[in-house]
Amino acid sequence: MTRLALVTDAWHPQINGVVRTLDTTRHELEKLGIEVTMITPSDYRTVPMPTYPEIRLTVSWPGRVYRAISAVKPDYVHIATEGPLGMIARYWCKRHKIGYTTSYHTRFPEYVRARAPVPLSWSYAFVRSFHNAGVGCMVSNTTLEQDLADRGFKRLVRWVRGVDTETFNPGVPPALPDLPKPVFINVGRVSVEKNIEAFLDLDLPGTKLVVGDGPALPQLKARYPDVVFTGNKTGRELTAHYTSADVFVFPSLTDTLGLVQMEALACGVPVAAYPTMGPIDVIGDSGAGVLSEDLRQASLDALEISPAFCREYALEFSWESSVRQFWENLQRANGLSPEVIAASN
């Protein structure tokens, strides 16, 4: 049986698109007969990330992680994040002269800059070095691929995401049917880099609904008493919150994709967003949402979009094809000659 070591610093109990993507990928790979071993913070001591305690950072002697990866005897190694576990796994691969693939999930430099005065050039130098040392870096869309290529990233390959259209579907009864209409919803991490205040400040009729948790939640609940904040929701309960809404408003300017947009569409909820990376690639000119620098007008215009059309569009995003693409990328990247792999490290 083919063995894959999948290393990630983002894992349960975190609730975000990266964790959902990796967890689904693992399950789908196992259906293909691939033995997947997750190397995650759940097996090690962790400490809260400064300014963001919901995210736990692994604290471990490298030798312990080395032994965990060695025990897998992996045919392939995929490193999903640039955190402590990802760095240790990178060193293990270099020591054993094993090529590894990576995936670029998060605009880490922009997230750092949102919290501290760190120049983008410094952060990008770090992440570029990390990803360029691998044999392939998987990206979710065209806009991100071009952006990273312009910044000097190499060996970029496409890995299109999917959405679970069985879990996320418009047939689930709404959790909050009595909210004043129309309902404008945002789902995701409640933190500064998500630009949620751009949504909360909009002059919109009806109700604003925010589903998610994060370090900015207490402050925003105090500042916006008329907004309905529900905290984290998962599974069918999350779907029932999507189906409570009329429009999904996505104000983020830093996401690489925004899996929540696809979840909303699968529930028949159109998207309003800025014309930036993520929304351009998910919505584009499909007609399943409205992209505009005027987010208020985009939100109002999205009310006119058919829920049935949104659902039909979402059905084009298959997790099965997404994971097969991931697997083919892994095989192609590791088919490089030993000389190329050695040179990249």
N, C-alpha and C positions, 0 to 999 in steps of 0.2 A: 504493500500500500504506500502511496506517495504521502510524504509527511511535510507539513508546513508549520513553521513557527511564526505566529503572528504577534508582533510586539506592539503594545499600545500603552501610553500613559493615560489615555481617556477610556474609562470603563465604568461599569456599574459601581456605585449607585448614581453616578452622573446621568442626567437626562438631557441628551442633546443629539444633534444629527450625526455627529461622528460615532458615538456609541451605537446608535441605531444602525448605522451603515455597517459597522464592523461586525456587530452581532448577527445581522441578517446575512452578511457575506459568509460568516463562519457556518451558519446553518445550511446555506445553499451549497457551499463547497462540500460539506459532509454528505449531502445528497448525491454528489458526483463521485463519492467514494474516496475523498481526500481526507486524510487524518489531520485535523487542525488542532494545534495546541496554542492556547492563548497565554501569553506572558504579560500579566497585567498588575497594577498596584494592589489588587486584592490578595496577592500572595506575599506582600512585604509590608514593613512598617511605613507609614506615611505621615506627612505633616501638612497642615493647611497651607495653601498657596497665599503669599502675602497679598492683601487687598481683595482676595477672592477665596475665602475659606471653604466654599463648597467644592472646590477642586483640590484634591489631595496629591501631593508630590511624593514619589517613592524615595525612601531613604534606605539604602542597602549597600553592603559591600559588593563591589562588582563581581567578586568570585562566586557569590551565591547565585547571581543572575546568569553568569557564565555556565555554571553547572546545570541550571534549569534548561538553558538552550541546548547544551551538549547532550543532555538526557533525551531530548527529542530526536536527536540524530536527523536533523531536518534536511530534506532535499531542497527546500526553498525557505528563505527568510524574508518576511515582509515587515518593515518597520513603519508604523502608521503615524508616529508623532515624534517631535524633536525634543521631548522632555527627558528626564533622568533615565528612564528605562530605554528609551530610544537611543540615547547616547551610549549607554553601556552595551546594548546589542550591536551598535555600529562598531565599537571597538572589538567585540567578540568576532564579528565577521572579518574585520581587518586582520586580526590575529590568526584566524584560520584560513585566510585567503578565500573567503566565500563571498560571492556577489550577493547583494541584497537589493530589493526594490523598496521604494518608499511611496507614500501618497501625500499630496498636499491638500489637507483638509481645511486649514485655518490660516487666515492672514495674520500670522503671529506678529510681524513687525507693526502692523497697524494697531493691533490689540495692545501691544506694549506702549506705543506712543499715546494711546488714549488714556493711559494711566500714569505715565512718567515721561519727562522730556528727553527721551532717547531718540537720537536721529534714526530715521528709517534706514539709512545706508549702513549703520552698524548692525542692526538686527538682520537686514537682508544679507549682509556678508556672512553671518552665522548660518542662517537657514540655507543659503545657497551652497555653502561648503558642505553642509550635512547632506543635502539631497544630491548634489553633483557627485559625491563619493560613491553613490549607489549605481546599479546597472540600469535603472529605469525609475522615473518619477511619474506617478499616475496623477492626472488632473481631471477634474470633472467636466470642464467645458472649454469652449474655444476662447472665450475672453480671458480666462485665467491662464490658459496655455500661452497666449500671445504676450500677456503681461509678464509672466515669468521668463519667457524666452528673451524679452527685451531687457530683463534684469540679469541675464547671463546664466540662467538655468539650462541644463543640458539633458538630453535623453528623455524628453517629455513624451508621454503617451496618454491617450485618452481613456478614461474610465467613467462612463456615463452612469449616473445613479438611477435607482428604481424607487418605486413606492408600492407599499402593500395595499393593493386596491380591494382586498377582502376586508381587512381591518378598517380601512378608511373608506367609507362609502356613505352616500346620502340617505340610505335607508335606516340609519340608526336614529331613534327619536332624540330630539334635542334635550340637553340637560337643563337648559334655562329658557323654557318656552315663553315665559312671561316678561322677559326684558322688553322695554320700549324699543320699537323698531324705528329705523333699521339698526342692526347690530354690526359694529365694525370690530373685528377681532385681531389680536396679535398673539402669536404663540412662540415661545422661545425663552432664552435666557434673559433675565431682567438685569442687565448690566450696561455700563456706560457705552461699550463699543457697539451695542445694538441700536443706538440712536432712538430709543423708544420715545423719548420726549418729543421728537418730531411728530410722532403719531398723537401723543396725548395732548399736544398743544393745538391740534387742528380743531377748527370750528365746524363740527359735524352734528347733524341731527341724531336723535335716538340714543344709542348706548355704545360706549367704548368698553371692550372686554379684553383683559390681558390674562393669558394663561401661561404660567411659568414661575420660576423662582430665581433668585440671584441676589447679589450684594446690594443692588439698588432698590430692591423691593420695598423695604421699610420707608425709605425717603420718598419714593414715588407715591406710595399709599397715603402718606401724610400731605403731599403737595396736591394730589389729584383725588379728592374725596368722592367725586362723582363717577369715577372710573371703577368698574367691577374687576377686582383682582382675585383670582381663584387659587393661586399657587400651582404647583405641578400637577399634571394629569397625565395618565398613560392609558394605552389600550383603548377599550371601548368607551371608557369615560372621556378620554381625550377626543375621540371621534364625536361623541355627543356634544362636546363644546364647540367643535367645528360646525356641526349641523345646527347649532343655535345661532349662527352668524349669517349675515348677508354678504359681507365683503371681508377678505383677509387683507389687512394693511401691513406691508412689510417695509419699514423705514430704514433698514440696515444699509450702511454704505461700506461695510467691511466683510460681509460674508462671501465665501468663494462660490456658494451655490444657493443654500437656503432650502433644505429638504422639506421644511414646513410648508413652503409654497406648493409643493407637489402633493402633500397630504391634504391641504385645503382644497386643491382642485379635485382630488379624488372624492372629496365629500361634497362636490358640487358648489364650492365657494370660490368666486372669482377673486383675483389678486389685484391690489393697487400697490405700486411700488415706484421708486425712483429708477430711471433708466441707467442702471449700473450693473457691474458684474453680479451674476446670480440671476436677478430678474430678467436681464437681457437674454440669458441663455435658457432659462426655464419658460418664460412667457414670450419674449421676442415679439413677433408680429402674428402670433397664433390666434389672437382674439379672445384668449381665455383670461385676459387681464388688461389693465391700463397702466402704462409706464409714462410718467411725466415728472418734471421738476416741480410741478404744482401738485403736491401729494393730496391736498384736499380735493381738488377737482378730479384727480384720478380716482379717489375713493368714491365720489358721487357718481362719476361716469360708470364705474364698475358695477353699480347697482343694476344697470341695464343689461348685463351679460347673463345669458341663459345658464342656470345651474347644470342642465343636461349637457350643454356644450362643454363645460368645464370637466365634467365627469368623463365624457368621451375622449377629451384630449389627454387626461391623466392615464387612461388605459394604455396609452402608447409607451409608458414608462414601466418596463418589466424588470423585476429583480432577477429573474432567471437569466435574461440576456445580459444584465449588468455584471453578474457574477461570472458568467462565462467569459465576458470580456476581460475581467480581472485575471482570470486563470490563464487566458491566452497571453495577456501582457506579461505575466510572471514567467511563462515558458519562453516567450520570445526574448525577453530581457536576459534571461540566464543562458540563452543560446549563444551569447557573445563569446568571442574567443578568450582564452585565459589571459592573453596579452592585454586585451582591452579592459578586462576586469581589473587586472593588476594596475594598469595605468590610471584607472578612475579612482583607485584608492591611494 
